[in-house]
């Protein structure tokens, strides 16, 4: 534990001493500054709310940001499109040429446009934007 460095951060006007690894000191200070900025924004918009309420709502808003970023990094449509393409190819193969005169394009599947599915899940907690 002796390799931890004490640092002070200020959140909503209160000082907190944290013990962090030396390599994490700058990142922790940046995170605390970001958190304090979000907390202050909530408090300015809702001065009647307690510090605890500000912390909970701000924590949920930041968690939403994290979830949106994670979901943006994943494109579930690409997986679905791949599965559908494979199924379409199998259906064409198993039809043994019984295509009723339709061109090959009639049996291909359109490709998914990235981001279309992700947008739906990214709006769940919009009511707590700060």
C-alpha positions, 0 to 999 in steps of 0.5 A, a space after each residue: 500500500 505504500 506505493 499509493 500517493 494521496 491526492 486531494 480532489 474537490 467535489 461540490 466544494 468539499 475536499 476529498 483525499 484519495 490514495 491512488 497509484 502514482 501512474 493514475 494521479 493525473 487521470 484521477 484528477 481529470 476524472 474528478 474535475 469532469 465529475 465536479 463539472 457535471 455535479 455543478 451543472 446539476 446543482 445550478 439547474 436544480 439548486 433545491 436538490 441535496 448533494 446526495 441527489 446531485 451525486 446519484 443523478 449525475 452518477 446515472 447520467 455519467 453511467 448513461 454516457 458510458 453505456 452509449 459510448 460502449 454501444 456505439 463501439 458495437 454494431 449489433 446490426 453487423 452481426 445480424 446482417 452477417 447471419 441474414 446473409 449466411 441464411 440467404 446464401 443457404 436458402 439460395 443454395 437449397 433452392 436448387 435453382 428454383 428461382 422462378 426467373 428472378 435475377 440473382 439480386 432478388 436473392 441478396 440481402 441489403 447491408 445494414 447501415 451502421 448506427 441505426 439499431 444503436 440509436 434506439 437504445 441510446 435514448 433510454 435515460 434522456 430525462 436525466 441529461 445535465 
